[in-house]
């Protein structure tokens, strides 16, 4: 959060901090597209709609390519979705030997 340009240096009260964070997290999870998850929102990945969005993006890119191939150096593809995405990946626990 500290890298967000709108993030205040300090809050006037706990209520101010909560109000700011409520809006911040709503935007961060539902509007902001993240490069680490194929330019999708965390909500789209979490709720399983990212694959459908990928299909729609590819259709749009294919139409653009068909209409104006001279604008492209190669056929465009949307960014790939990662197979897994973690905020803090759990540490693998050693399996007990039988």
C-alpha positions as CSV (number, residue, x, y, z in Angstrom):
1,X,0.0,0.0,0.0
2,X,2.8,2.4,0.7
3,X,3.7,2.6,-3.0
4,X,0.3,3.9,-4.0
5,X,0.5,7.6,-4.8
6,X,-2.8,8.3,-3.0
7,X,-1.6,6.6,0.2
8,X,-1.6,9.2,3.0
9,X,1.5,9.9,5.1
10,X,-0.7,9.5,8.1
11,X,-4.4,9.1,9.0
12,X,-6.3,11.4,11.3
13,X,-7.9,8.5,13.1
14,X,-8.6,4.8,13.1
15,X,-11.9,5.5,11.3
16,X,-10.0,7.5,8.6
17,X,-7.6,4.6,8.1
18,X,-10.4,2.1,7.9
19,X,-12.4,4.2,5.4
20,X,-9.3,4.6,3.2
21,X,-8.4,0.9,3.3
22,X,-12.0,-0.1,2.5
23,X,-11.9,1.8,-0.8
24,X,-8.3,0.9,-1.5
25,X,-8.9,-2.9,-1.1
26,X,-12.1,-2.8,-3.1
27,X,-10.3,-1.1,-6.0
28,X,-7.1,-3.2,-5.6
29,X,-9.1,-6.5,-5.8
30,X,-11.8,-5.6,-8.3
31,X,-10.3,-2.9,-10.6
32,X,-6.5,-3.0,-10.6
33,X,-5.0,-5.4,-13.1
34,X,-1.9,-7.1,-11.9
35,X,1.0,-8.1,-14.2
36,X,1.8,-11.2,-12.1
37,X,-1.6,-12.7,-12.8
38,X,-1.9,-12.0,-16.6
39,X,-3.3,-8.5,-16.2
40,X,-6.4,-9.8,-14.4
41,X,-7.9,-8.6,-11.2
42,X,-7.4,-10.7,-8.0
43,X,-11.1,-11.1,-7.8
44,X,-11.3,-12.5,-11.4
45,X,-8.6,-15.1,-10.6
46,X,-10.1,-16.0,-7.3
47,X,-13.7,-16.4,-8.5
48,X,-12.7,-18.3,-11.6
49,X,-13.7,-15.8,-14.3
50,X,-10.2,-15.2,-15.6
51,X,-10.4,-17.9,-18.2
52,X,-13.6,-16.4,-19.7
53,X,-11.9,-13.0,-19.7
54,X,-8.9,-14.6,-21.6
55,X,-11.3,-16.0,-24.2
56,X,-12.9,-12.5,-24.7
57,X,-9.5,-10.8,-24.9
58,X,-8.3,-13.3,-27.5
59,X,-11.4,-12.7,-29.6
60,X,-10.8,-8.9,-29.4
61,X,-7.1,-9.3,-30.4
62,X,-8.0,-11.7,-33.2
63,X,-10.5,-9.2,-34.6
64,X,-8.0,-6.4,-34.4
65,X,-5.4,-8.5,-36.1
66,X,-7.8,-9.6,-38.9
67,X,-8.9,-6.0,-39.5
68,X,-5.4,-4.4,-39.4
69,X,-2.6,-7.0,-39.6
70,X,-0.1,-4.3,-40.7
71,X,-0.3,-2.8,-37.2
72,X,1.2,-6.0,-35.7
73,X,4.7,-7.6,-36.0
74,X,3.1,-11.0,-35.0
75,X,-0.3,-12.4,-34.1
76,X,-1.2,-11.0,-30.7
77,X,-2.0,-13.1,-27.6
78,X,-3.2,-12.0,-24.2
79,X,-0.8,-12.5,-21.3
80,X,-0.8,-16.0,-19.9
81,X,-2.4,-16.9,-16.7
82,X,-0.1,-18.4,-14.1
83,X,-0.9,-21.9,-13.1
84,X,-0.9,-20.9,-9.4
85,X,-0.8,-17.5,-7.7
86,X,0.2,-16.8,-4.1
87,X,0.5,-13.8,-1.9
88,X,2.5,-15.7,0.7
89,X,3.2,-19.2,-0.6
90,X,3.0,-21.8,2.3
91,X,6.2,-23.4,3.2
92,X,6.2,-27.1,2.2
93,X,6.1,-29.3,5.2
94,X,8.3,-32.5,5.1
95,X,6.2,-35.6,4.7
96,X,6.6,-38.1,7.6
97,X,8.2,-41.4,6.5
98,X,6.0,-44.5,7.3
